Amino acid sequence: MEDWARRAAAVTAGVAWVALALQLGIVVVRMAAIGQGLGAAAWRFLGFFTVLTNGLVAVVATAVALYPAGRIATPRLRLMAVVSIVLVGIIYALLLRHVWNPTGWQAVADHLLHEATPLLFLATWGLSRHGSLAVRDALWAMAPPILYLAYALARGEADGWYAYWFLDPAKLGDGRMALNTVLLAAAFLATALLFLGIDRLLARRIAR
C-alpha cells in the first residue's frame, strides 16, 4: 500500500504544482493589466487560503512521494494537509462557487485547486500508513486556519483587501465575523476528529 501511496502522492504533487503555477500566471497577467508589477501579483496570489493550502499539499505530497520517512511526510503533517485541502473544496462548493463564474484558464485553475487536488490528496492520505495519530494531532490540524485568520486580518487591516467575503469584518460586522470564525474553527476541528477516527478504523482493518 505504501507504494500506491507514493504513486498517488507523485500525481497529487504534480497536479498541485501545475495548478499553483497556472494560478500564479493568471494573477500576474491580471495584475499587469491594471498596471501592477510582480510584487503586487505575488502579494495578491499569497492572500488566498486555497493557494497556501495547495502549496502545503504540494510540499507534503512531494515529500511522501520522494522521502516518505522524512520529517515533512509525517502522519501529523499529512493530517494537517488533508483536513485543510478537503475543507478548501467543501467551503468553495458551499460558499464561493456561486459568487463568480470563471472561464478559460481560470476555470481550469479553479477545478485543479478546488477539486482535483483535494480528491487526489484524499486518495493519497487514504493509501498511506495509518494508526500512529493521537487526539492532540487533531489540534495541530487547527494551525493552518488559525494562522491564516491572523494573517488575513492583518493583511486586510493594512491594505483593505480580504480574499473571502466571509472573513471581511468591514462587510460583516464584528458579531457576524465572530460567528463565522467560530463556525470555521468548529468545522476544522470536527473534520480533523473525523479523519482521526478514519485513521484508526483503517489501521484496524489493515491489521486484521
N, C-alpha and C positions, 0 to 999 in steps of 0.2 A: 504493500500500500504506500510505503514511503516513496517508492519510485514513481508511482502515479501522482503523488502529491508534488513531487519535484517537477514533473512534466506539466501538471496543471499550473504550478507556480510560474514556470517559464512562460507559458502562454499568457497568464494574467499579467505578468510584468511587462511583456511586450505590448499588450493592448493598453495598459495603463500609461506606459511611457509615450506611446504614439498619441493617445488621447490628450495627454498633457502638452506635448509638442504642438499638436494641432490647435488646441485651445489658446496656447500662448501666441501662435502665429496669428490667429484671428484677432486677439486682443491688440497685438502690435499694429496690425493693419487698421483696426477700428480707431485706435487712439491717434495714429498718424493722420487719419482723415480729419481729425479736429485739431491738428497742429501739435499733438503731444508726442514726446520722444520715447525712447526705450525705457528710461527710468520710470516715467509715468505709467507706461504699459505694464512693466513688471510689478509696480506697486498695486495697480488695479487687479492684475492676474492673481496676486497673492492675497487678495482680500476675501476670497471665497473659501468656505469650509470644504466645498466639493473638491476644489483644486488641491488644497492642503491634504485632504484625506486620500485622494487618489495618489498624491505624492508619497504618503505614508505606505499605502498599499504597494505602490511600485517598488519602494525600497525593501519592504518586508518580503514581498514575493520574489524579488531578485535574490535576497538572502536565502530564502527557502530553496530556491532552485539551485543556487551555487554553493552555499555554505549552510546547509541545514542544521549543523551543530553549533553554528556561531551565535553570538550574542544578539544579533538582530532578528534571528529566526526563532526566538524563544516562544513558548506557548503563551506567555503573558502578552508579548507584543503582537502575536497573531490574533489573540482575543481582542486586544485593543483595536487592531485594524479592521477585523471583521465586523465588530459592533458598529464602528463608525461608518464603514462603507455601506453596510446594509441599511443603516438609518439614512444615509445620504440618498439612497434610492427610494426609500419609503417616503421621506419628507418631501423629496422632489415630486413624487407622484401625487401626494395628497395636497401640498401647499403651494407648489410653484409651477407645475405643468400648465395650469390654466392661465397663468399670468402672461405668458408670451407664446409665440408660435414660431420657433426658429426654422430657418430654411437653409438649403445649401450645406456648406461645410459646417456651419454652426449646428445644424440638426444632426450631422454625423457626430460631431464632438459631444453633443448632448447625450446621444444614445450611448456612446462609449463611456462617458464619465458617470452617467446615472443608471445605466442598465447593464452594459456588458461587464464593466469592471466589478460591480457588486456581485453579479452572478458568478463570474469566474473565480473571484476570491472566496466566495462562499463555498464553491466546489473544492478549491484548494484547501480551505480550512477543514472541510469535512473529510478529506482524504488524508489529512495529517495525523500524526500520532496524538492520542488523547489519554487523559487520566491523571495529568500532573497539575491541573489547575486547582487553586484554592479559592475560597469565598473572597479573600482580600484582593484577588486578581480582578474581580468584578469592579471593585472600587478603582483600580488602576485604569479600567476602561472608561472611567469618567474624566480622565485627564484631558483628552482632546477637546471635548465640548467646553469644559471649564476654562481651559487656556484660550480657546478660540473666542469665547464670550468676552473675556477680559480684553483680548486683542482687538476684537471687532468694535467694542465700545470705545476703546482708546483711539482707534483709527477714526471712528465716526465723530468723536469729540474734536479731533484735530482737523479733519477736512470736511466734515458734514456729509460724508458718503457712507451708506450702510449697504452691504451686499444683499441683505434679505429684509423684506418688509416686516417680518415678524420679530426682527431684532432692532427695529428703528424706534427709539424712545420718543423722538420728536413727533412721529405719526401716531404712536400707540398710547402715549401717556405712561406714567410710572406704574399705575395699577395693572394695566394690561401687559406691560413689559415684564413686570414681576411674575405674573401668572404664566406667561409664555416661557419664562426661564425655568420656573418650577416644573411645568409640563415637559419641557425638553429634557431636563435633568431626570425626571421620572422615567421618561421613555428610554433614555440611555441606560439607566440602572436596571430597568426591567429587562431590556434586551440583553444586557450583559449577564444577568442572572439566568435568563433563558438559555443562552449559549453555554453557560457553566453547567446547567442541567443536561444539555445535549452532549456536552463533552463527557460527562460521567456515564451517560447511557451508552455512548459509542465505545467508551473504554470497557464497560462490562460486556458489551456484545462481542467485541474483539477478543476478550479474554476467555470466552466460552469455547 
